Amino acid sequence: MVADQSESDGATEMQLTTGSLIMTRPNQTATDTLLTDIAQRHFHGLETLETRNRDALDFHDVAVWAIRHALEEAYAAGLAAATK
C-alpha cells in the first residue's frame, strides 16, 4: 500500500494505492471526526482514536460484534459519500 498526499481545492486528499486499486480520501479532518464518532458510539468509554502512548488509554477490550457494527457503519458512510 502506498500513500500520496496532495492539496486540491483547499482540501487535503490522500491517495491509497493497493495493487491496481486507487482510493482517494478527501478532507482527512472530516474523515477522522466521522471515524471517531462511529468508534465512540460502538466502543463505550473510548475518548479518542489518537495514540496517547499509555496502554490503559490505547488498548481496549472490544467485543467482535461491536467491531463488526462499527465497520458496517463506516462502510455505509463511505458508500454514501461515494454515491454523492
PDB file of N, CA, C and O in Angstrom:
ATOM      1  N   MET A   1       0.856  -1.168   0.000  1.00  0.00           N
ATOM      2  CA  MET A   1       0.000   0.000   0.000  1.00  0.00           C
ATOM      3  C   MET A   1       0.899   1.226   0.000  1.00  0.00           C
ATOM      4  O   MET A   1       1.834   1.315   0.795  1.00  0.00           O
ATOM      5  N   VAL A   2       0.616   2.172  -0.891  1.00  0.00           N
ATOM      6  CA  VAL A   2       1.372   3.407  -0.996  1.00  0.00           C
ATOM      7  C   VAL A   2       0.426   4.564  -0.761  1.00  0.00           C
ATOM      8  O   VAL A   2      -0.686   4.569  -1.287  1.00  0.00           O
ATOM      9  N   ALA A   3       0.852   5.560   0.031  1.00  0.00           N
ATOM     10  CA  ALA A   3       0.006   6.724   0.310  1.00  0.00           C
ATOM     11  C   ALA A   3       0.684   7.969  -0.229  1.00  0.00           C
ATOM     12  O   ALA A   3       1.853   8.220   0.063  1.00  0.00           O
ATOM     13  N   ASP A   4      -0.041   8.746  -1.011  1.00  0.00           N
ATOM     14  CA  ASP A   4       0.420  10.033  -1.518  1.00  0.00           C
ATOM     15  C   ASP A   4      -0.556  11.100  -1.063  1.00  0.00           C
ATOM     16  O   ASP A   4      -1.768  10.904  -1.149  1.00  0.00           O
ATOM     17  N   GLN A   5      -0.044  12.240  -0.573  1.00  0.00           N
ATOM     18  CA  GLN A   5      -0.908  13.333  -0.151  1.00  0.00           C
ATOM     19  C   GLN A   5      -0.713  14.519  -1.074  1.00  0.00           C
ATOM     20  O   GLN A   5       0.401  14.777  -1.528  1.00  0.00           O
ATOM     21  N   SER A   6      -1.814  15.262  -1.364  1.00  0.00           N
ATOM     22  CA  SER A   6      -1.747  16.453  -2.195  1.00  0.00           C
ATOM     23  C   SER A   6      -2.827  17.426  -1.773  1.00  0.00           C
ATOM     24  O   SER A   6      -3.789  17.053  -1.101  1.00  0.00           O
ATOM     25  N   GLU A   7      -2.662  18.691  -2.176  1.00  0.00           N
ATOM     26  CA  GLU A   7      -3.655  19.728  -1.903  1.00  0.00           C
ATOM     27  C   GLU A   7      -4.456  19.975  -3.179  1.00  0.00           C
ATOM     28  O   GLU A   7      -3.874  20.111  -4.255  1.00  0.00           O
ATOM     29  N   SER A   8      -5.777  20.034  -3.071  1.00  0.00           N
ATOM     30  CA  SER A   8      -6.619  20.416  -4.203  1.00  0.00           C
ATOM     31  C   SER A   8      -7.870  21.076  -3.657  1.00  0.00           C
ATOM     32  O   SER A   8      -8.541  20.532  -2.780  1.00  0.00           O
ATOM     33  N   ASP A   9      -8.175  22.238  -4.175  1.00  0.00           N
ATOM     34  CA  ASP A   9      -9.355  22.992  -3.749  1.00  0.00           C
ATOM     35  C   ASP A   9      -9.358  23.237  -2.245  1.00  0.00           C
ATOM     36  O   ASP A   9     -10.429  23.271  -1.638  1.00  0.00           O
ATOM     37  N   GLY A  10      -8.203  23.406  -1.630  1.00  0.00           N
ATOM     38  CA  GLY A  10      -8.133  23.704  -0.213  1.00  0.00           C
ATOM     39  C   GLY A  10      -8.332  22.515   0.704  1.00  0.00           C
ATOM     40  O   GLY A  10      -8.196  22.660   1.919  1.00  0.00           O
ATOM     41  N   ALA A  11      -8.650  21.341   0.171  1.00  0.00           N
ATOM     42  CA  ALA A  11      -8.865  20.150   0.995  1.00  0.00           C
ATOM     43  C   ALA A  11      -7.706  19.187   0.766  1.00  0.00           C
ATOM     44  O   ALA A  11      -7.263  18.988  -0.365  1.00  0.00           O
ATOM     45  N   THR A  12      -7.239  18.612   1.816  1.00  0.00           N
ATOM     46  CA  THR A  12      -6.169  17.638   1.692  1.00  0.00           C
ATOM     47  C   THR A  12      -6.736  16.324   1.202  1.00  0.00           C
ATOM     48  O   THR A  12      -7.749  15.844   1.711  1.00  0.00           O
ATOM     49  N   GLU A  13      -6.081  15.746   0.212  1.00  0.00           N
ATOM     50  CA  GLU A  13      -6.501  14.447  -0.297  1.00  0.00           C
ATOM     51  C   GLU A  13      -5.405  13.441  -0.032  1.00  0.00           C
ATOM     52  O   GLU A  13      -4.220  13.757  -0.142  1.00  0.00           O
ATOM     53  N   MET A  14      -5.800  12.227   0.318  1.00  0.00           N
ATOM     54  CA  MET A  14      -4.833  11.158   0.486  1.00  0.00           C
ATOM     55  C   MET A  14      -5.205  10.073  -0.501  1.00  0.00           C
ATOM     56  O   MET A  14      -6.350   9.622  -0.536  1.00  0.00           O
ATOM     57  N   GLN A  15      -4.237   9.651  -1.307  1.00  0.00           N
ATOM     58  CA  GLN A  15      -4.493   8.611  -2.286  1.00  0.00           C
ATOM     59  C   GLN A  15      -3.796   7.342  -1.821  1.00  0.00           C
ATOM     60  O   GLN A  15      -2.582   7.331  -1.616  1.00  0.00           O
ATOM     61  N   LEU A  16      -4.563   6.279  -1.656  1.00  0.00           N
ATOM     62  CA  LEU A  16      -4.024   4.995  -1.241  1.00  0.00           C
ATOM     63  C   LEU A  16      -4.017   4.069  -2.438  1.00  0.00           C
ATOM     64  O   LEU A  16      -5.039   3.900  -3.103  1.00  0.00           O
ATOM     65  N   THR A  17      -2.881   3.473  -2.716  1.00  0.00           N
ATOM     66  CA  THR A  17      -2.762   2.572  -3.848  1.00  0.00           C
ATOM     67  C   THR A  17      -2.453   1.175  -3.337  1.00  0.00           C
ATOM     68  O   THR A  17      -1.456   0.961  -2.648  1.00  0.00           O
ATOM     69  N   THR A  18      -3.303   0.239  -3.674  1.00  0.00           N
ATOM     70  CA  THR A  18      -3.104  -1.161  -3.313  1.00  0.00           C
ATOM     71  C   THR A  18      -3.227  -1.965  -4.588  1.00  0.00           C
ATOM     72  O   THR A  18      -4.338  -2.168  -5.078  1.00  0.00           O
ATOM     73  N   GLY A  19      -2.136  -2.421  -5.132  1.00  0.00           N
ATOM     74  CA  GLY A  19      -2.199  -3.132  -6.409  1.00  0.00           C
ATOM     75  C   GLY A  19      -2.708  -2.197  -7.486  1.00  0.00           C
ATOM     76  O   GLY A  19      -2.108  -1.149  -7.729  1.00  0.00           O
ATOM     77  N   SER A  20      -3.800  -2.556  -8.135  1.00  0.00           N
ATOM     78  CA  SER A  20      -4.364  -1.713  -9.192  1.00  0.00           C
ATOM     79  C   SER A  20      -5.494  -0.822  -8.682  1.00  0.00           C
ATOM     80  O   SER A  20      -6.043  -0.030  -9.448  1.00  0.00           O
ATOM     81  N   LEU A  21      -5.854  -0.941  -7.389  1.00  0.00           N
ATOM     82  CA  LEU A  21      -6.950  -0.161  -6.816  1.00  0.00           C
ATOM     83  C   LEU A  21      -6.415   1.147  -6.253  1.00  0.00           C
ATOM     84  O   LEU A  21      -5.466   1.141  -5.469  1.00  0.00           O
ATOM     85  N   ILE A  22      -7.012   2.267  -6.643  1.00  0.00           N
ATOM     86  CA  ILE A  22      -6.625   3.577  -6.124  1.00  0.00           C
ATOM     87  C   ILE A  22      -7.835   4.186  -5.443  1.00  0.00           C
ATOM     88  O   ILE A  22      -8.896   4.315  -6.055  1.00  0.00           O
ATOM     89  N   MET A  23      -7.682   4.566  -4.166  1.00  0.00           N
ATOM     90  CA  MET A  23      -8.754   5.195  -3.405  1.00  0.00           C
ATOM     91  C   MET A  23      -8.287   6.590  -3.003  1.00  0.00           C
ATOM     92  O   MET A  23      -7.134   6.766  -2.610  1.00  0.00           O
ATOM     93  N   THR A  24      -9.158   7.569  -3.096  1.00  0.00           N
ATOM     94  CA  THR A  24      -8.837   8.921  -2.674  1.00  0.00           C
ATOM     95  C   THR A  24      -9.694   9.290  -1.485  1.00  0.00           C
ATOM     96  O   THR A  24     -10.909   9.098  -1.507  1.00  0.00           O
ATOM     97  N   ARG A  25      -9.066   9.823  -0.440  1.00  0.00           N
ATOM     98  CA  ARG A  25      -9.803  10.232   0.749  1.00  0.00           C
ATOM     99  C   ARG A  25      -9.684  11.747   0.894  1.00  0.00           C
ATOM    100  O   ARG A  25      -8.671  12.236   1.394  1.00  0.00           O
ATOM    101  N   PRO A  26     -10.708  12.505   0.462  1.00  0.00           N
ATOM    102  CA  PRO A  26     -10.663  13.945   0.626  1.00  0.00           C
ATOM    103  C   PRO A  26     -10.988  14.350   2.055  1.00  0.00           C
ATOM    104  O   PRO A  26     -11.632  13.599   2.788  1.00  0.00           O
ATOM    105  N   ASN A  27     -10.547  15.525   2.446  1.00  0.00           N
ATOM    106  CA  ASN A  27     -10.881  16.130   3.726  1.00  0.00           C
ATOM    107  C   ASN A  27     -10.633  15.177   4.894  1.00  0.00           C
ATOM    108  O   ASN A  27     -11.572  14.671   5.509  1.00  0.00           O
ATOM    109  N   GLN A  28      -9.369  14.944   5.186  1.00  0.00           N
ATOM    110  CA  GLN A  28      -8.985  13.983   6.215  1.00  0.00           C
ATOM    111  C   GLN A  28      -9.551  14.347   7.582  1.00  0.00           C
ATOM    112  O   GLN A  28      -9.878  13.449   8.359  1.00  0.00           O
ATOM    113  N   THR A  29      -9.678  15.628   7.901  1.00  0.00           N
ATOM    114  CA  THR A  29     -10.219  16.035   9.194  1.00  0.00           C
ATOM    115  C   THR A  29     -11.653  15.552   9.359  1.00  0.00           C
ATOM    116  O   THR A  29     -12.009  15.037  10.419  1.00  0.00           O
ATOM    117  N   ALA A  30     -12.475  15.707   8.337  1.00  0.00           N
ATOM    118  CA  ALA A  30     -13.865  15.242   8.400  1.00  0.00           C
ATOM    119  C   ALA A  30     -13.908  13.726   8.535  1.00  0.00           C
ATOM    120  O   ALA A  30     -14.750  13.195   9.260  1.00  0.00           O
ATOM    121  N   THR A  31     -13.015  13.025   7.849  1.00  0.00           N
ATOM    122  CA  THR A  31     -12.951  11.566   7.947  1.00  0.00           C
ATOM    123  C   THR A  31     -12.580  11.150   9.369  1.00  0.00           C
ATOM    124  O   THR A  31     -13.203  10.254   9.938  1.00  0.00           O
ATOM    125  N   ASP A  32     -11.570  11.798   9.939  1.00  0.00           N
ATOM    126  CA  ASP A  32     -11.156  11.476  11.311  1.00  0.00           C
ATOM    127  C   ASP A  32     -12.295  11.721  12.297  1.00  0.00           C
ATOM    128  O   ASP A  32     -12.510  10.918  13.205  1.00  0.00           O
ATOM    129  N   THR A  33     -13.019  12.814  12.126  1.00  0.00           N
ATOM    130  CA  THR A  33     -14.139  13.129  13.004  1.00  0.00           C
ATOM    131  C   THR A  33     -15.230  12.078  12.893  1.00  0.00           C
ATOM    132  O   THR A  33     -15.766  11.629  13.906  1.00  0.00           O
ATOM    133  N   LEU A  34     -15.563  11.682  11.668  1.00  0.00           N
ATOM    134  CA  LEU A  34     -16.581  10.658  11.455  1.00  0.00           C
ATOM    135  C   LEU A  34     -16.168   9.330  12.078  1.00  0.00           C
ATOM    136  O   LEU A  34     -16.973   8.686  12.751  1.00  0.00           O
ATOM    137  N   LEU A  35     -14.924   8.913  11.864  1.00  0.00           N
ATOM    138  CA  LEU A  35     -14.454   7.645  12.420  1.00  0.00           C
ATOM    139  C   LEU A  35     -14.443   7.677  13.946  1.00  0.00           C
ATOM    140  O   LEU A  35     -14.772   6.681  14.590  1.00  0.00           O
ATOM    141  N   THR A  36     -14.067   8.813  14.525  1.00  0.00           N
ATOM    142  CA  THR A  36     -14.091   8.947  15.988  1.00  0.00           C
ATOM    143  C   THR A  36     -15.520   8.853  16.499  1.00  0.00           C
ATOM    144  O   THR A  36     -15.772   8.190  17.505  1.00  0.00           O
ATOM    145  N   ASP A  37     -16.454   9.503  15.824  1.00  0.00           N
ATOM    146  CA  ASP A  37     -17.869   9.433  16.223  1.00  0.00           C
ATOM    147  C   ASP A  37     -18.391   7.996  16.166  1.00  0.00           C
ATOM    148  O   ASP A  37     -19.074   7.543  17.084  1.00  0.00           O
ATOM    149  N   ILE A  38     -18.071   7.291  15.097  1.00  0.00           N
ATOM    150  CA  ILE A  38     -18.504   5.896  14.964  1.00  0.00           C
ATOM    151  C   ILE A  38     -17.898   5.051  16.080  1.00  0.00           C
ATOM    152  O   ILE A  38     -18.599   4.263  16.715  1.00  0.00           O
ATOM    153  N   ALA A  39     -16.611   5.211  16.316  1.00  0.00           N
ATOM    154  CA  ALA A  39     -15.930   4.439  17.364  1.00  0.00           C
ATOM    155  C   ALA A  39     -16.526   4.724  18.735  1.00  0.00           C
ATOM    156  O   ALA A  39     -16.704   3.802  19.531  1.00  0.00           O
ATOM    157  N   GLN A  40     -16.836   5.975  19.021  1.00  0.00           N
ATOM    158  CA  GLN A  40     -17.395   6.322  20.325  1.00  0.00           C
ATOM    159  C   GLN A  40     -18.794   5.738  20.510  1.00  0.00           C
ATOM    160  O   GLN A  40     -19.175   5.397  21.629  1.00  0.00           O
ATOM    161  N   ARG A  41     -19.560   5.618  19.429  1.00  0.00           N
ATOM    162  CA  ARG A  41     -20.890   5.014  19.531  1.00  0.00           C
ATOM    163  C   ARG A  41     -20.819   3.508  19.796  1.00  0.00           C
ATOM    164  O   ARG A  41     -21.672   2.958  20.492  1.00  0.00           O
ATOM    165  N   HIS A  42     -19.817   2.856  19.248  1.00  0.00           N
ATOM    166  CA  HIS A  42     -19.743   1.399  19.325  1.00  0.00           C
ATOM    167  C   HIS A  42     -18.803   0.874  20.408  1.00  0.00           C
ATOM    168  O   HIS A  42     -18.979  -0.243  20.895  1.00  0.00           O
ATOM    169  N   PHE A  43     -17.813   1.668  20.784  1.00  0.00           N
ATOM    170  CA  PHE A  43     -16.824   1.236  21.779  1.00  0.00           C
ATOM    171  C   PHE A  43     -16.933   2.164  22.983  1.00  0.00           C
ATOM    172  O   PHE A  43     -16.253   3.188  23.053  1.00  0.00           O
ATOM    173  N   HIS A  44     -17.781   1.804  23.914  1.00  0.00           N
ATOM    174  CA  HIS A  44     -18.077   2.645  25.072  1.00  0.00           C
ATOM    175  C   HIS A  44     -16.814   2.947  25.876  1.00  0.00           C
ATOM    176  O   HIS A  44     -15.989   2.065  26.113  1.00  0.00           O
ATOM    177  N   GLY A  45     -16.679   4.188  26.285  1.00  0.00           N
ATOM    178  CA  GLY A  45     -15.531   4.604  27.076  1.00  0.00           C
ATOM    179  C   GLY A  45     -14.359   5.086  26.233  1.00  0.00           C
ATOM    180  O   GLY A  45     -13.359   5.549  26.782  1.00  0.00           O
ATOM    181  N   LEU A  46     -14.461   4.987  24.908  1.00  0.00           N
ATOM    182  CA  LEU A  46     -13.393   5.435  24.027  1.00  0.00           C
ATOM    183  C   LEU A  46     -13.496   6.951  23.863  1.00  0.00           C
ATOM    184  O   LEU A  46     -14.533   7.465  23.443  1.00  0.00           O
ATOM    185  N   GLU A  47     -12.438   7.653  24.190  1.00  0.00           N
ATOM    186  CA  GLU A  47     -12.464   9.117  24.094  1.00  0.00           C
ATOM    187  C   GLU A  47     -11.928   9.621  22.759  1.00  0.00           C
ATOM    188  O   GLU A  47     -12.441  10.597  22.212  1.00  0.00           O
ATOM    189  N   THR A  48     -10.904   8.961  22.234  1.00  0.00           N
ATOM    190  CA  THR A  48     -10.253   9.442  21.020  1.00  0.00           C
ATOM    191  C   THR A  48      -9.629   8.268  20.275  1.00  0.00           C
ATOM    192  O   THR A  48      -9.409   7.203  20.852  1.00  0.00           O
ATOM    193  N   LEU A  49      -9.347   8.467  19.003  1.00  0.00           N
ATOM    194  CA  LEU A  49      -8.611   7.478  18.227  1.00  0.00           C
ATOM    195  C   LEU A  49      -7.140   7.864  18.099  1.00  0.00           C
ATOM    196  O   LEU A  49      -6.372   7.192  17.411  1.00  0.00           O
ATOM    197  N   GLU A  50      -6.760   8.935  18.758  1.00  0.00           N
ATOM    198  CA  GLU A  50      -5.360   9.368  18.759  1.00  0.00           C
ATOM    199  C   GLU A  50      -4.544   8.479  19.692  1.00  0.00           C
ATOM    200  O   GLU A  50      -5.040   8.042  20.730  1.00  0.00           O
ATOM    201  N   THR A  51      -3.300   8.215  19.325  1.00  0.00           N
ATOM    202  CA  THR A  51      -2.386   7.460  20.177  1.00  0.00           C
ATOM    203  C   THR A  51      -1.978   8.329  21.358  1.00  0.00           C
ATOM    204  O   THR A  51      -1.574   9.479  21.187  1.00  0.00           O
ATOM    205  N   ARG A  52      -2.087   7.763  22.564  1.00  0.00           N
ATOM    206  CA  ARG A  52      -1.727   8.529  23.764  1.00  0.00           C
ATOM    207  C   ARG A  52      -0.544   7.912  24.510  1.00  0.00           C
ATOM    208  O   ARG A  52      -0.171   8.377  25.587  1.00  0.00           O
ATOM    209  N   ASN A  53       0.040   6.869  23.934  1.00  0.00           N
ATOM    210  CA  ASN A  53       1.254   6.249  24.468  1.00  0.00           C
ATOM    211  C   ASN A  53       1.126   5.744  25.903  1.00  0.00           C
ATOM    212  O   ASN A  53       2.089   5.785  26.669  1.00  0.00           O
ATOM    213  N   ARG A  54      -0.043   5.276  26.257  1.00  0.00           N
ATOM    214  CA  ARG A  54      -0.275   4.614  27.547  1.00  0.00           C
ATOM    215  C   ARG A  54      -1.177   3.428  27.285  1.00  0.00           C
ATOM    216  O   ARG A  54      -2.254   3.574  26.705  1.00  0.00           O
ATOM    217  N   ASP A  55      -0.742   2.256  27.709  1.00  0.00           N
ATOM    218  CA  ASP A  55      -1.517   1.041  27.441  1.00  0.00           C
ATOM    219  C   ASP A  55      -2.958   1.154  27.916  1.00  0.00           C
ATOM    220  O   ASP A  55      -3.876   0.726  27.216  1.00  0.00           O
ATOM    221  N   ALA A  56      -3.164   1.720  29.088  1.00  0.00           N
ATOM    222  CA  ALA A  56      -4.519   1.825  29.643  1.00  0.00           C
ATOM    223  C   ALA A  56      -5.424   2.700  28.783  1.00  0.00           C
ATOM    224  O   ALA A  56      -6.645   2.546  28.810  1.00  0.00           O
ATOM    225  N   LEU A  57      -4.834   3.612  28.024  1.00  0.00           N
ATOM    226  CA  LEU A  57      -5.620   4.509  27.169  1.00  0.00           C
ATOM    227  C   LEU A  57      -5.679   4.046  25.713  1.00  0.00           C
ATOM    228  O   LEU A  57      -6.637   4.360  25.006  1.00  0.00           O
ATOM    229  N   ASP A  58      -4.673   3.308  25.260  1.00  0.00           N
ATOM    230  CA  ASP A  58      -4.580   2.930  23.853  1.00  0.00           C
ATOM    231  C   ASP A  58      -5.101   1.538  23.525  1.00  0.00           C
ATOM    232  O   ASP A  58      -5.348   1.238  22.357  1.00  0.00           O
ATOM    233  N   PHE A  59      -5.273   0.682  24.527  1.00  0.00           N
ATOM    234  CA  PHE A  59      -5.766  -0.679  24.281  1.00  0.00           C
ATOM    235  C   PHE A  59      -7.085  -0.874  25.006  1.00  0.00           C
ATOM    236  O   PHE A  59      -7.228  -0.491  26.168  1.00  0.00           O
ATOM    237  N   HIS A  60      -8.063  -1.481  24.305  1.00  0.00           N
ATOM    238  CA  HIS A  60      -9.402  -1.657  24.856  1.00  0.00           C
ATOM    239  C   HIS A  60      -9.892  -3.067  24.578  1.00  0.00           C
ATOM    240  O   HIS A  60      -9.587  -3.636  23.530  1.00  0.00           O
ATOM    241  N   ASP A  61     -10.644  -3.631  25.505  1.00  0.00           N
ATOM    242  CA  ASP A  61     -11.335  -4.897  25.265  1.00  0.00           C
ATOM    243  C   ASP A  61     -12.616  -4.573  24.519  1.00  0.00           C
ATOM    244  O   ASP A  61     -13.456  -3.817  25.007  1.00  0.00           O
ATOM    245  N   VAL A  62     -12.761  -5.149  23.329  1.00  0.00           N
ATOM    246  CA  VAL A  62     -13.913  -4.843  22.482  1.00  0.00           C
ATOM    247  C   VAL A  62     -14.499  -6.144  21.951  1.00  0.00           C
ATOM    248  O   VAL A  62     -13.773  -7.021  21.483  1.00  0.00           O
ATOM    249  N   ALA A  63     -15.806  -6.257  22.028  1.00  0.00           N
ATOM    250  CA  ALA A  63     -16.494  -7.441  21.506  1.00  0.00           C
ATOM    251  C   ALA A  63     -16.438  -7.448  19.981  1.00  0.00           C
ATOM    252  O   ALA A  63     -16.491  -6.396  19.343  1.00  0.00           O
ATOM    253  N   VAL A  64     -16.332  -8.632  19.410  1.00  0.00           N
ATOM    254  CA  VAL A  64     -16.240  -8.738  17.956  1.00  0.00           C
ATOM    255  C   VAL A  64     -17.481  -8.180  17.262  1.00  0.00           C
ATOM    256  O   VAL A  64     -17.378  -7.625  16.168  1.00  0.00           O
ATOM    257  N   TRP A  65     -18.652  -8.320  17.884  1.00  0.00           N
ATOM    258  CA  TRP A  65     -19.867  -7.782  17.253  1.00  0.00           C
ATOM    259  C   TRP A  65     -19.855  -6.252  17.251  1.00  0.00           C
ATOM    260  O   TRP A  65     -20.433  -5.633  16.357  1.00  0.00           O
ATOM    261  N   ALA A  66     -19.205  -5.638  18.237  1.00  0.00           N
ATOM    262  CA  ALA A  66     -19.086  -4.182  18.244  1.00  0.00           C
ATOM    263  C   ALA A  66     -18.157  -3.728  17.118  1.00  0.00           C
ATOM    264  O   ALA A  66     -18.414  -2.721  16.458  1.00  0.00           O
ATOM    265  N   ILE A  67     -17.083  -4.474  16.907  1.00  0.00           N
ATOM    266  CA  ILE A  67     -16.173  -4.160  15.802  1.00  0.00           C
ATOM    267  C   ILE A  67     -16.916  -4.293  14.479  1.00  0.00           C
ATOM    268  O   ILE A  67     -16.805  -3.427  13.611  1.00  0.00           O
ATOM    269  N   ARG A  68     -17.675  -5.378  14.324  1.00  0.00           N
ATOM    270  CA  ARG A  68     -18.430  -5.597  13.085  1.00  0.00           C
ATOM    271  C   ARG A  68     -19.422  -4.462  12.838  1.00  0.00           C
ATOM    272  O   ARG A  68     -19.498  -3.950  11.720  1.00  0.00           O
ATOM    273  N   HIS A  69     -20.178  -4.062  13.847  1.00  0.00           N
ATOM    274  CA  HIS A  69     -21.158  -2.982  13.676  1.00  0.00           C
ATOM    275  C   HIS A  69     -20.473  -1.661  13.317  1.00  0.00           C
ATOM    276  O   HIS A  69     -20.969  -0.913  12.475  1.00  0.00           O
ATOM    277  N   ALA A  70     -19.342  -1.376  13.950  1.00  0.00           N
ATOM    278  CA  ALA A  70     -18.607  -0.150  13.638  1.00  0.00           C
ATOM    279  C   ALA A  70     -18.095  -0.182  12.201  1.00  0.00           C
ATOM    280  O   ALA A  70     -18.179   0.820  11.491  1.00  0.00           O
ATOM    281  N   LEU A  71     -17.566  -1.329  11.768  1.00  0.00           N
ATOM    282  CA  LEU A  71     -17.086  -1.459  10.395  1.00  0.00           C
ATOM    283  C   LEU A  71     -18.227  -1.330   9.387  1.00  0.00           C
ATOM    284  O   LEU A  71     -18.058  -0.715   8.335  1.00  0.00           O
ATOM    285  N   GLU A  72     -19.385  -1.905   9.703  1.00  0.00           N
ATOM    286  CA  GLU A  72     -20.546  -1.781   8.815  1.00  0.00           C
ATOM    287  C   GLU A  72     -20.991  -0.329   8.691  1.00  0.00           C
ATOM    288  O   GLU A  72     -21.334   0.130   7.601  1.00  0.00           O
ATOM    289  N   GLU A  73     -20.985   0.397   9.818  1.00  0.00           N
ATOM    290  CA  GLU A  73     -21.377   1.810   9.776  1.00  0.00           C
ATOM    291  C   GLU A  73     -20.371   2.640   8.977  1.00  0.00           C
ATOM    292  O   GLU A  73     -20.760   3.518   8.207  1.00  0.00           O
ATOM    293  N   ALA A  74     -19.097   2.364   9.158  1.00  0.00           N
ATOM    294  CA  ALA A  74     -18.064   3.086   8.411  1.00  0.00           C
ATOM    295  C   ALA A  74     -18.162   2.778   6.919  1.00  0.00           C
ATOM    296  O   ALA A  74     -18.004   3.675   6.090  1.00  0.00           O
ATOM    297  N   TYR A  75     -18.418   1.533   6.577  1.00  0.00           N
ATOM    298  CA  TYR A  75     -18.589   1.138   5.180  1.00  0.00           C
ATOM    299  C   TYR A  75     -19.794   1.864   4.563  1.00  0.00           C
ATOM    300  O   TYR A  75     -19.705   2.389   3.453  1.00  0.00           O
ATOM    301  N   ALA A  76     -20.896   1.889   5.277  1.00  0.00           N
ATOM    302  CA  ALA A  76     -22.108   2.556   4.785  1.00  0.00           C
ATOM    303  C   ALA A  76     -21.861   4.051   4.592  1.00  0.00           C
ATOM    304  O   ALA A  76     -22.343   4.642   3.625  1.00  0.00           O
ATOM    305  N   ALA A  77     -21.115   4.660   5.506  1.00  0.00           N
ATOM    306  CA  ALA A  77     -20.793   6.090   5.370  1.00  0.00           C
ATOM    307  C   ALA A  77     -19.933   6.327   4.141  1.00  0.00           C
ATOM    308  O   ALA A  77     -20.144   7.301   3.419  1.00  0.00           O
ATOM    309  N   GLY A  78     -18.970   5.456   3.894  1.00  0.00           N
ATOM    310  CA  GLY A  78     -18.114   5.587   2.713  1.00  0.00           C
ATOM    311  C   GLY A  78     -18.893   5.377   1.425  1.00  0.00           C
ATOM    312  O   GLY A  78     -18.688   6.091   0.443  1.00  0.00           O
ATOM    313  N   LEU A  79     -19.774   4.408   1.432  1.00  0.00           N
ATOM    314  CA  LEU A  79     -20.621   4.149   0.276  1.00  0.00           C
ATOM    315  C   LEU A  79     -21.521   5.344  -0.018  1.00  0.00           C
ATOM    316  O   LEU A  79     -21.678   5.741  -1.173  1.00  0.00           O
ATOM    317  N   ALA A  80     -22.105   5.909   1.021  1.00  0.00           N
ATOM    318  CA  ALA A  80     -22.975   7.085   0.851  1.00  0.00           C
ATOM    319  C   ALA A  80     -22.184   8.268   0.306  1.00  0.00           C
ATOM    320  O   ALA A  80     -22.676   9.004  -0.549  1.00  0.00           O
ATOM    321  N   ALA A  81     -20.962   8.451   0.795  1.00  0.00           N
ATOM    322  CA  ALA A  81     -20.125   9.569   0.326  1.00  0.00           C
ATOM    323  C   ALA A  81     -19.717   9.362  -1.129  1.00  0.00           C
ATOM    324  O   ALA A  81     -19.615  10.326  -1.887  1.00  0.00           O
ATOM    325  N   ALA A  82     -19.486   8.123  -1.520  1.00  0.00           N
ATOM    326  CA  ALA A  82     -19.052   7.827  -2.890  1.00  0.00           C
ATOM    327  C   ALA A  82     -20.175   8.005  -3.904  1.00  0.00           C
ATOM    328  O   ALA A  82     -19.916   8.271  -5.078  1.00  0.00           O
ATOM    329  N   THR A  83     -21.403   7.862  -3.464  1.00  0.00           N
ATOM    330  CA  THR A  83     -22.534   7.973  -4.399  1.00  0.00           C
ATOM    331  C   THR A  83     -23.074   9.392  -4.503  1.00  0.00           C
ATOM    332  O   THR A  83     -24.030   9.637  -5.239  1.00  0.00           O
ATOM    333  N   LYS A  84     -22.477  10.321  -3.782  1.00  0.00           N
ATOM    334  CA  LYS A  84     -22.928  11.726  -3.862  1.00  0.00           C
ATOM    335  C   LYS A  84     -22.456  12.363  -5.124  1.00  0.00           C
ATOM    336  O   LYS A  84     -22.736  13.537  -5.365  1.00  0.00           O
TER     337      LYS A  84
END
